[in-house]
């Protein structure tokens, strides 16, 4: 029974992805994002959330085995930097243990983590009629920086600018004081203390 339900979810999402990729009327600047979502949905497999490690890393269960997934498309604040715990908590509320998500895998990173795109069922945002890319949601809500070095998603940079202008999440106190995680990881303890700041979520 559970297997049939998962298969029907996958079929439904695959159809929604196909519609998003080619049949839904959208603005031209959204086309690349929708096409990527459609392609990811077609290649996705179902997995259950076991635990949220931080805002962009999760433990997932597929079949009888678990794996650690690093979300592509974003870089979320570290636990020990400003907004890190809040971003993790925000994602944990969205990805409750046991929730079924769709994962389009894209290989492994240097740490042995699975890299991939996570798609949420359409019920997350009922009006969209297509699976919702988690990386896009994180950027729009100000929970993470957009990370798209190859510029494959046309809307991603614009989503971050919109979140900054609206002062959402880690952009609440302005873009100037926000330190990207890659830079934060290079700081020593003394420099990190200087950047802790007093701004709260």
N, C-alpha and C positions, 0 to 999 in steps of 0.2 A: 504493500500500500504506500509506504514512504517512498519507495523507488519510483512508483508511478507518479506520485506527486512531484518529485524532483524532476522527472523527465518532462512532465507537463509544464513546469515552471521554465525549464530550459527552452522548450519549444516556443512558449509564449514570448520569452525574452528574445530568442533568436529572431522571431517575426518582428518584434518591436524594433530590434536593432536594424533589421533590413529596411523597415519603413523609415527609421531615422536616417539611414545611410543614403537612401535614394528617393523616397517618395514624399517625405514631409516637406511642405513649403517652409523655407527658412530664409533668413538674411544670408547673403553670400559669406559674411565673415564668420558665420556659425558652421558653415558646411564642413570644414576640416574636422572640427570637434565632433560633429555628429557622425561623420564617416568613420572616424577613429572609434567612436563608441559602438557603431554598428559592427565594425570588423572585430572588435574585442568581444562583443556579445556572441558573435557567431563562433568564436574560438573558445569561449569560456566554459569552465566546469564548475559545478556547484561545490561549495565547501561550507562548513559550519565554523562559526567563530568560537574559539576556545578562550582566548584572552587577548586584550589589547595591551601590548608592551609599552608603547608610546604612541603618539599621534600618527606616525607613519609606519609602524611595525606591529604585526599581529601574529598570533599563533592560531593556525587554522587546522581543521580536521577534514580530511578527504578520504573516504572509505574508512580504513582502520588505522591510517597513519596521520600523524600531525607534522606540520612544517611551519617554519617561520617565514612570513612574507614581508618584504619591504616594498611599500607602495611606490610606484613610479609616478612621476609628474609633480611631486612636491618635496619640500624639505621642511619638516616641522621643528619647532624649537626643542632643544634638549631638556631633559628633566631638571638640570641645575641652572637653566637660564630663565630669564623673565618669560612668563606665560607658558612655559613647558608643562607644568602640572595641569594648568587649566585646559590647554589644548588636548592633552591626553585624556582628561576627564570628559571633555566634550565629545571626543570620538568614542570613548568607552560607553557613553550613554546611547550613542547611535548604534554601536556594534555590540549589543548585549550578548553574553554567552549563549550559544545555541542558535543564534540568528543565521539563516542561510543567506550567503552572498554568492555572487558569480565572480570567478577569478580567471583572467586571461594571463597565463604565465609567459614570462619573457627571459628565461634563463636564471642563472645564479650570479650573485655578486662575489666579491673577494672574500667575504665572511661566510660564504656558504648559504646565505639567505636566498630564498626564491624571490625574484623580482617579478612584479606583475601589476596589472590594473584590476581594481575591484569595482564591480558594478552592483548597485543596490536595486532591489526589485522596484517596479514602477510605483508601488503603493507609498514609497517614501515621499515622492512628489507626484501625487495622483494626476495632476493636470498635464504632465509632460508626455505621458503615453509611451515612454521608452525607459530603458534602464538608466540609472543616474550614476555617472562616474564619481567615485568617492574623492578622487584627487581634485576634481572641479569643485565639489562641495566644500572641501577643506579650504581651498583658496578663496572662494566667494565669501565664506563665513569668517575669514581672517584667522584661521587656525594654523596656516602654514604658508610658506613662500612658494610661489610657482617655480618649478624647476623643469624647464623645457629647452635645454641647450641647442637642440636641433631644430627648434621652432616648428614642430610638427602639429601643434595644436594652436590654430590661429587665435582663438579667444582667450588663451590662458593668461597672457600678459595683461590684457584688458581687464580680466577678472580681478587680478591683483590690484591694479590701479583703482578699480571701483571700490574694492574693500578698503584700500588706504584712504580714499576720499571720504568714505562713509565712516571711517574710524572704527571698523569692526575688528573684534578680537585683538590680536597682537598689535594692530595699528591704532589702538585706542588713543595713545599718547603721541601719535605722529610717526612718520616713517623714519625720521632722522635718528631716533633713539633705538630702533630695532636692529639687532645684530644678527646677520644670517648665521645659521648653525655651523656652516663650514668654517667661518671666521671664528666663531665662539669656541670651537673645538681646538683651535690653535692657541688660544689664550692661556696664560698661566693663572694660578689662583688669585694673584694680586690684581691682575687686569680684570678678571671676571668680577671681583668684588666691586670694582669701579663702575661696571656696567649693570650691576643688579638693578639699580634704579628703585624708585618708589611708586612707579605707575602700576596699578593693579588692573586685572581683567575687567 
